[in-house]
Every structure is written in C-alpha cells, then in structure tokens.
C-alpha cells in the first residue's frame, strides 16, 4: 500500500515538476539546467509535505513537533533531494546537452530513473521507524 501511495504522490510531483519546468524554461526562458534544478526542488518540497501527511502518516502522526518535521525535511533533502536534484541535472545534461533530446522528454526520463532510488531513500532513511 505504501508503494502505491508513494507512486500517487510521485505522479502529483511529476505534474508539479513538469509544470514548474515549463514555466521556468518556456515561460521565463531560464536556462534548462537551472530550470531543472528549480523545478526539481519545487517537486521535492511538494512531495515531502504529501509523504509526511499521507504516505508515511503512520510513522509521523505522533511526532509532528516542528523540530521533528525539520529533521525529516533535512533527511528528505539529503536523500530524495540529493538523488532528485543531482540525478535529474546530470541526466538532463546527458540527454539534452549530449544526446539532444527534447527537454520535456528528457525530464520525464530523468524523473522515472530517479524514482526507485527515492522510494528506497524515503523508506529506509527519511521516514524510518
């Protein structure tokens, strides 16, 4: 069930990331590598809130003091954030910069590749018992 919840939040996060990327790259004409990093960070923060309140609710229900949430947010950034930002930026550099794929297609591929690592980081590092 947790895997399904994780994927549901991930699907919402994909929409947030792709929408943010579209606004930053196509709308504001920000360079694709910078737009990627900012869009990923937006999705990371979005996903943390949903995982905190939905995916791993059973593990966070009684420990929602501001300090505890801040510690989980830092762990989330150290795990998921690092995988997502570094992974997406590196993959975008290769897929767009070297292979000349469409940036939207490349972004979708990058998100897919990073998703499995993100579940593992969340399950065993961020929201561990």
C-alpha positions in Angstrom: 0.0 0.0 0.0 2.8 2.4 0.9 4.4 1.8 -2.6 1.0 2.8 -4.2 0.8 5.9 -2.0 4.4 6.8 -2.9 3.6 6.5 -6.6 0.5 8.6 -6.3 2.4 11.4 -4.6 5.1 10.9 -7.2 2.6 11.3 -10.0 1.5 14.6 -8.4 5.1 15.6 -8.1 5.8 14.9 -11.7 3.0 17.3 -12.6 4.5 19.9 -10.3 8.0 19.4 -11.7 6.9 19.4 -15.3 4.7 22.4 -14.8 7.4 24.3 -12.9 9.9 23.4 -15.7 7.5 24.6 -18.4 7.0 28.0 -16.6 10.7 28.4 -15.9 12.1 27.2 -19.3 9.4 28.1 -21.8 7.7 30.9 -20.0 10.6 32.7 -18.3 13.4 31.5 -20.6 15.6 30.3 -17.8 18.5 28.0 -19.0 17.3 24.4 -18.9 19.8 23.2 -16.3 18.8 25.9 -13.8 15.1 25.4 -14.7 15.6 21.7 -14.0 17.2 22.3 -10.6 14.5 24.8 -9.5 11.6 22.6 -10.8 13.0 19.5 -9.0 13.3 21.5 -5.7 9.7 22.6 -6.1 8.6 19.0 -6.5 10.8 17.8 -3.7 9.2 20.2 -1.3 5.7 19.3 -2.6 6.4 15.6 -2.2 7.8 16.0 1.3 4.5 17.5 2.5 2.4 14.8 0.9 4.7 12.0 2.2 4.7 13.5 5.7 0.9 13.7 5.8 -0.1 10.7 3.6 2.5 8.1 2.5 4.2 7.7 5.9 1.5 9.2 8.0 1.6 6.2 10.3 5.2 7.0 11.2 4.8 10.8 11.6 1.4 11.1 13.2 2.7 11.5 16.7 6.0 13.2 16.0 4.9 16.4 14.2 6.7 18.8 16.5 8.4 21.5 14.4 11.9 20.1 15.3 10.9 16.5 14.2 9.4 17.8 10.9 12.6 19.9 10.3 14.8 16.9 10.9 12.8 14.7 8.5 12.8 17.6 5.9 16.6 17.7 6.2 16.8 13.9 5.8 14.4 14.1 2.9 16.6 16.7 1.2 19.8 14.6 1.9 18.2 11.5 0.5 15.4 12.3 -2.0 16.6 15.8 -2.7 20.1 14.8 -3.5 19.0 11.9 -5.7 16.4 14.0 -7.5 18.4 17.2 -8.0 21.8 15.7 -8.8 20.3 12.8 -10.7 17.9 15.0 -12.8 20.5 17.6 -13.5 23.1 15.0 -14.5 20.7 13.1 -16.7 19.4 16.3 -18.3 22.9 17.3 -19.2 23.5 14.0 -21.0 20.0 13.6 -22.5 19.6 17.2 -23.7 23.2 18.5 -23.8 24.8 15.4 -25.4 22.0 13.4 -27.0 19.9 16.5 -27.9 16.6 15.0 -26.7 13.6 17.3 -26.3 13.9 18.8 -22.8 10.4 17.7 -21.8 11.0 14.1 -22.9 14.4 14.2 -21.1 12.8 15.5 -18.0 10.3 12.6 -18.0 13.1 10.0 -18.5 15.1 11.6 -15.7 12.2 11.5 -13.2 11.5 7.9 -14.0 15.1 6.8 -13.4 15.3 8.6 -10.1 12.0 7.4 -8.7 13.1 4.0 -7.4 16.1 5.4 -5.6 13.8 8.0 -4.0 11.4 5.3 -2.6 14.4 3.5 -1.0 15.8 6.7 0.5 12.4 7.6 1.9 11.6 4.1 3.3 14.9 3.4 4.9 16.4 6.9 5.7 13.8 9.7 5.9 10.7 8.0 7.4 12.4 5.1 9.1 10.9 3.9 12.4 
